[in-house]
Each structure stands twice: as C-alpha cells, then as structure tokens.
Amino acid sequence: MQTVFHVSTPEDVRVVVAKVENLLADETVEMERVAVVLDRGDAIAELHEEAEHAEALADLLTGGTEFKACSNAARHPAVSTDELLSGVELVSSGVGELTRLQQDGFAYIRL
C-alpha cells in the first residue's frame, strides 16, 4: 500500500510525525511508500534543521518517508530552502503532487 499525508499547518507537521510512525509500526498494513506533501509556507518552515521535531523528521526521511514541499509555497518569507532537512523534495506544486500521487494509487489522508 501507499499513503500520502496532506499537511497545511505547522501544527499538522508535528501531528504527521506521530501518524507516520504509527502507520509504519502497524504490522497489519504492508506499506510500500509513505509521502507527506506540504502546501503552505508556514508548514514548510517546520522542515528546517533547527525545528522542534527536526530529529524525528530526519529519522522518517532516513527511513524512506518522502517529504515533498510545494515550490510555490516555499517562496514564503519564513522558508529558507537552504535550511530544509536533507531529503526534502521541492515539487512544482503541492496540489499537482497530490493529484499525481493519488493517480498513482496512493491513499489520501488530510490532516
């Protein structure tokens, strides 16, 4: 199975860590891919190296969870793309990426 989480607020970034960890720990679900798409600048700003949950986010990235940030939203003044965690991918648009992933069979979860 494949799942994409749609994240739009800084609070949702904190919540998605626990949701992804719970999903990956659930032995009754065989997960092939997990992606997190962020489509607002203030949420993307939470993916920087000094963020409160940076270590947990980095662990998810290292474990294969994909974090995709909308390049349009990344123009937000609070975002420094140079300081994003290693492995965060900038995509052309958050809504476009959500559409592509759902077309590819990802289950959609909106936080």
N, C-alpha and C positions, 0 to 999 in steps of 0.2 A: 504494500500500500504506500501511497504518497500523500502527504498532507502539507498544505500551505496555511500559515497563520497570517492574517492581515492586521497590522499594527499601525495605529494612527496617533497615539498619545505617549508621552513619556511614562505615564503610569502603566500603560499596556506593555512597554518594554520590560518592566520589572515583572509583570504577570506572565509574560510569554516564557521567561526563563523557567518558571515552575511548570507551566503547561507542557513545554517541550520535554523537560526532564521526566515528567510523569508519563507522557506518551512513549518515550523511548524505554522507560522502565517497565511498561506494561507488556508482559510476556505473552498476552493473548492476542497481541496485534503485531504482525510482521511488517515492520516499516522498512521500505527501501530508501525513501528520501523524505526529508523534512526541510521545508523552506519557510522563511519569515520575510515578508515584504513590508517595508516601512514606507509610508507615502506622505509623511508630514515632517517638516524640518525639525521641529522641536523633539519629535520622536527619534529622528536620525541622530540628533545631537547626543543622545544617550548611548551611542555606539562608539564613543571615543575612549581612548586609553585610560583616562582618569575618571570615568564614570563609576558610580557606586557599584554597579553589577558587572564591571569590566571583566573580572576574573571568571565569573560564571558564563558570561557571553563568549569569552575566548575559549573556554572549555567546550562549549557547544560547537563553536566554529571548528575547533580541532577535531571534534568527534564527527564532523560531517554535516552538521546542520548548516544550511545555506542562509545567509543574511543578505537581502537584496534591498538596496536603498534607491528610491526614486531620484534620478538626477535633477529633475525639476525642483523637487522639494529640498534637495541638498544645496540649493542656492540661498537658503535661509541664512540670515546673519549669524545664527547660533551654531551653524555647522562649519567645521573645518575638515574638509575631506582628507587633508594630510594627516589628521589625528585619528581617523577612524581605525578601529581594530583591524589587524591584518586578516584578510579573507573576506571582508565586507565588499560586496559587488555593487557598483553603481549600474542601474539599469535605465533604459531610455525613459520609461515612465512606470510608476507603480501600478496604475490601472492596466496598462498594457501587459506588464509582467503577470499580474493576477489572472488576466484573461488567458495568456499563453499557458500558464501552469494548469489552469482548470481545463483547458482544451487538451492538455497532455494527461489528464486523468487524476489530477490532484484533488483531494477532498479539501474544501474551503472552510476555514474557521475564522470568524471575525471576532476580535477581542474588543 
